[in-house]
Amino acid sequence: MLDVPYVKSPAKNACALACHLMVAKTFFPETTTEELKSVLRWRDGYIVWSFPFWLWLAGKGLHIKDSDTVPYREWATEGFEVLQNTFSAETMNYWRKNTLDLDGYRDDIRRLFSLENFIYHQQAPEIDDVRKALVGKAVCEVTLDSNALNNEPGGLAIHRIVVLEVTDKQIIFHDPATPADEDRPRRVESIDTFMKAWPKEIRELCVYEKPD
């Protein structure tokens, strides 16, 4: 199992901040919460998009590979609203409501695509992609629907976790949860439960590796 430090979400809609801090501390233990908040342009209550984080890590020499369904190139060239051709109204409204400055990320995306150590695949990843990355000792972040994961009512609730191990029947991951929840390091769920919470529309896998 990967040795990734656990970080609990410090606020509402801060699961990505917590997960990014887990990733950063795995490779650069001296990283602080305040440093990462500055990198991410973090604001309490708003979604964290990963583009500034990826740029920051790429600048430190890490290799980053992201697989998901979002057409980032189109977003960068045409603006966020082009995504309505790909995603449901529910998902688009969730992003609009919970993001501080969607079009402000366009320059970050363009810069990412100019980097040799950032690779993007516009496709829905599968559980075997996670397994392969873990065999290579990479650190893996995944986006889920937390309401589906926790069997709670309500619509889409995008949530981020860090995967530690995948077996034939189970998956073990750090779940940053929320301030109201108990700590959830090394949470264990069945593959079936995990896959129900990993809908293809929002399915993402981000793999972080340090070159030899």
Steps between C-alpha positions, in 0.01 A plus 500: 500500500623847414635710787297819450443734797135554590352851503143574607297756307530832686175650369196447280588431136865456602546131424719581200716729714545216750577242231742730321675555832527121546659473157734793555614375840574156354761651270582824684433450875577862582190624313259694721126555478543874462752455218261276311203733556704772331595271209138398447353850544280329755188667638286348774182340365607476136612206286872454450599429140838330472664697217711734720606202713611303195700797374666534841592130519616491139731789581649282774572222250212259564326322216121541498254297294131588511220295347144627506210604282542880513611650165766725647634624165157623398454666839833680456425621148124560504411554865325297767155507338624271221482219756119507487532296179653217705347514848152497648327817618529369859879469475542837327285674760697335781828630356360850433353529849808376684791647300627852565647580156456233234645696210795601716639148456538524121858628512597226746367236262684645202825502697451138606468383141836659420681279756671171416439355848121549486299242306124519451265232368140602435343171595328339797760299693431149624588321824779310322664834421516566874645156564773549240598837640523362854722215384736769374494665847325811365268707718142500370218748557146418394179705486179338627138583574506511881122463531517173307809392693334559838152390390357841580213687329553796273640570158857500378763583764849488350757372748872422478693214662850349487519129414746282690428145388264304273437127539264275307210585732594811698648845467682682779523878491554813707166683521545860623130506594369832640548674834175350630611143422741273681847457353505247217857394428534163329127473437401163355214449255401228258585547134126494423429788742794696367395459136145617578655819641729544197251598226649534154384858452727636774751214510858617546833339586807712562834317529808660655850355455851608584741423214789264571 
